[in-house]
């Protein structure tokens, strides 16, 4: 029977000592990505239509990308984190996972809002477009008038050619739907990646300090991520926090002329358990060094980010593209993802059935 447990403390290793491996339905010798491993695998196995995930550095979006499903990290504070064991109070998000962008929107509308049990949650009304619109009657979504930034630089510097090719085709699909696609770079994005991991490890070490006397009972992967946080200097943690307004301001400057951003999803496809490296153009990279290159930006800025299937590589493993929006404007990126999925079939593919003939060009 397939294992569907999440990673321990949302940061443990793929081989969970208590629950075993959560295998990727597309290739059981590969991982789903984490930490919302069970949610990603269950959706890909067609065991359920909707799921909830948590995302601190990409933990909704990574399993969505590697399992060929759709996942939304909402704006920071959009969904209450009450009842969720924290990993990083600065970066933690809760959000919907589903098979389609529209289903993510429907689930978001049901779970969004302020919660007195989570002082960080906020209550701006979600857009009616999440639950109603022309798409409800089968009318294709037009992106006419929307300007979408195709983000290069850091996001594409380390990226497998097949992932990159699928992303470029996705941009063409968006253009065919009426969007104006323009190239854009976010020069400080690399700082977000580096600073995000420093914040995550430092805050995880603080939150789990009561467990220091029981390290032998904890998941070794989680311990390996937490312990460096105890060794960081305070000034390094504070310096990392100061990066957040820098990258946020850079993104908001881009949104002065753009309605959404489009990036690659994950630089490579799902890793094998026996290697746990991400292959980028036949070169192996340590998984943690690359798997959240495109996702940590959303956690550091708090901006909403939607991960959608974009195709398959030559091994029939899913690839993905990511759409990032303005604060609390999940509706626009769900419209973009919805328009993309109305014109493609990647999200309809099932690991339990033959892959559709549509492919991303190699």
N, C-alpha and C positions, 0 to 999 in steps of 0.2 A: 504494500500500500504506500502511496506517495506521502512523504512527510511535508507538512505545511506550516511548521512552526516558524516564528520570527527569530532573528538573530538575538542572542542574549544581550539585554540592555540596549538593543538597537545598534550595537557596535561589535558584536562578537564575530568569531570566525565562521566560515561556511560549514565546517564540520562541528555541529552542535553536539556536545557530549551527552546532553540529556535527551534530545529529540532526534538526533541524527541529521543527515544531509537533507536539505530541500533541493531537489533536482530540477533542472530546467526541462520543461516538457518538450522543447525542441531537440534536446540532446541530453539524456540523463547522465552523461559523463561531465556535464557542464553545470555551473551554478546559475541561479536565478538573478544574482545581484541582491544587495540588501540595503536597508535592513528589513523592509517589508516583504520578506521572502515568501511567506505563506500567502499573502494577498496576491502577489504577482503570479505565483505558481497556480493558485486556485482559479484565477481568472483565465489564465492561459489554458488550463485543463478543462475549461467550460463547466466548472463545478458550481459557479455562481456568477451573476451578472454584475454585481457591485461589491466593492470592498473599501475598507478604510486603511490608510497607511500613515506613517509618520515620516518626516523628512527633515534631517538636520544638515546633511551635506549632499543629499540627492536620493534619500532612501525610499521615496515614492517613485521617483523618475528613473532611477537605475534599473530596478526590477521591471518597470514598465517597458523600458527600452529593450532589455535583454530577453524579456518574455513575449514581446510582440503585442503588448496591451497599451492602454492609454492611462496616464496618471497626471493629476493636477496638484502642484504645490500652490495653495492659495497665497494671497497677501498675508504677511505676518499679522497675526491677531484676528484674521477673518473667521477662523474656527477655533473654538476653545480647546486648550490643552489640558483642561481639568481631568484628572483621572489617569493621565498618561505619565508613566515614569519618566522624568526628564533626563535628557542627556546633556543639553546645553540650553540654558534659558534664553540665550541670545539668538540662537539659530533654529530652535525647534518649531516645527509646523505640523499640523494635522490636516489631511486632505483626502479627497476621493480618488479611487482607482476603479477603472471600468474597462470595457472593450472599446468604447467610443468617446469622443470629446463631448458629445451631447449628453451622454449618460453621466459623465463627470459633472456637467453643469447641473443636471437634475439633482444629483446627490449633494452637490455643494449648496444648492438652494435649501435643502432640507437640514443641513448641519451647521450652516453659517449663523453668526450672531454673537452678541456679547453674553458673558456668563459671569455671574457674581463670584463663582468659584475660581475664575481665571481673570485676575485684574488686567492682564495683558490683552484680553480679547476685546474686540470693538464691534460696533453695531451699525455701520453704514448699510443701508438696504441693498440687497443684491438686485441686480438688474432683472426686470421681467423677461429679458431676452434669454435668460437661462432656462425658462420653462415654456415660453411661448415665442412665436415668430413664424415667418413664412415657411421655415423648414418643417414645422409641425404638419403642414399640409402637403409636404413633398416637394415644395418649390426649392430649387437649388439656391444656396446662399451665394449672393454676389458680394465680392470684395471691392467693387467699384468705389473709388475715392479713398481707399485705405492705402497708406504708405507703410511698407514693411522694410525694415532694415536687415539686410543679409550680413550677419556679423562675422568678420574674418579675424585675422590676427591670432591672438591667443587660442581662440576656439578651433581654428583650423590648422594651426602650426604643427600640432601632433594629432594626426587623424588618418585612419586607414583610408586608402583610395576608394574602396567600395562604399564606406560610410559617407565620404565626401561626395561621391558621384550621386548617391541617393538624395543627399541634401540639396544638391544643385537641381536635380529633377523636381524635388519638392518646391523649390523656388519658382521653377517654370510653371508648375501647376497653379501656384498662387497667382502668378502673373496672368495665366489663362482665365482665372476666376475674376480678374479685374483689378487686382492689386498692382500698385506701382512698387517695384522692388528696387531698392537702392543699396549699394555697398556701404558698410559702416564699420568702424573699429572702435573698441572700448579700450583705450591704452592701459588702463589700470586693472584690467580683468585678472591679470596674473597675480596682482597683489591680493585680490579677493580670495583666490584659491589658497595661497600660502597663509594668509591671516586667518582664514576660516578654520583651517585645521588646528592652528594654534589656540584659537578660542574654544573650539570643540574639545580638545584634549585637556585644556586647563579647567574648563567648567565641569567636564566629566570627572576629573580628579577631585574637584571640590565636592561635587554632589555625592560621590561614592567613597568619600573619606572614611565613613563608618565601616566600610568593608575591608579596610586595609589589613586587618588581622585575619582575613579569610581568603587571601588571594589564591590559595591552592584550591579553593572550591569554585572559583570563578572561571569563566571561559578564557582560555589563554589569549585568544584574539582580542577580547575586550581589555584584558590587562595590558596587552602590548600597546593598545591605543591610549589607555588612561594614564599609565605611569609616566610617559614623557611630560604630561601636563603638570605633574608634581615637581618636575625638574626645571620647568621653565622659570625664567626670571619674571618678576612682576612687571617690569618695564616692557618686556616682550609681549606679554598679554595686553597691556594697556596700549602699546603701539598697534597691535592687531585690531583692537577695538576702534582706534582712530582711523583705520582704513575704511571702515563702513561708510561714513559720510562722504568720503572721497569717491568711492565707486558708485554710491547712490546718486551723487550730484552729476557724475559723468553720464549715468543712464538717463537721468531726467533731462539733461541737456539734449541727448539724442531724441527724447520723446517730444521735444519742442517742435520737431518737424516730422516725427514718425508716430504711427499708431501702435506698432508692435515691432518686436525684434524676432528674428529667426536664426537659431544657431544649430550646429550639429547636436546630436543627443549625447552619445557616448563615443569616444574616439575609436573604439573597436567593439567587436561582438563578444558574447558571453565567454568567460574563461573556463578552461578545463579544471576540474578539481585537483588533478595530479600536478598542475603547474601553477594555477592561480596567478597567471600573468595575462595581460591584455595584449593581443597581437595587433600591431600597427604596421602594415606593409611588411609582414613577415619578420618584424623585429619584436621581441618580447619586452614588455615594460612591466615593472611591479604594479599590481592592480591599484593600490592606493595612490600611486603617483599619477595615474591618468584617468581613473574611472569617474571622478567627480570634477574633471577640468571644466566642463560646461555647466555643471549643476550647482556648484558651490556659490557661484555668482548670485543665484536667486536667493540663497539663504542669507548671504551677507547683505544684500540690498533689501530683502523682504518682499521683493517684487513677485507677482504671480507668474508661474511658469508651467506650461503644459507640454508633456512629452507624448508624441504620437508616432506610431510605426511608420517608417518611410520606405521599407523594402526588405530585401534579403541579400545576404552575401553569397558567395559561391558555395558555402557549406550549408545553405538554407537556414542560416541563423538570422534573426531579426536585426534590423538597423532602425534608427529613430532620428527624428528632428524635434527640436524644442522651440516653443513659442513663448516669448516673455512680454508681459504687458505693463501698463502703468499701475500704480497702487490702486487696489480695489476695482480694477477694470478686468476682472476675469472674463466678463462677457465677450469682450473683443477677441481675446485669444481663443476662447471656445468657438466663436464664430469663425475665426481663421482655421482652427483645427477641424471644425465641422465642414467648412467648405473644402478643405483638403481631402477629408475622408469621403465626401460626396463624390469626389472625382477620382478616387483610387480604391483599391481593394485590399491593401496591405493589412488593415485592421480586421478584415473578415477572415484572414487565413487562420487555420487552426492546426496546432501541432498534432492533433488527433486525426487529421485528414490530409490528403495530398495538398501541397502548397499551390495556390493559384498560379496560373501561367504568367501573370504580370510580374515583372522583375525590375529591379533597378539596374540600369546598364552598368557593365563592369568597365 
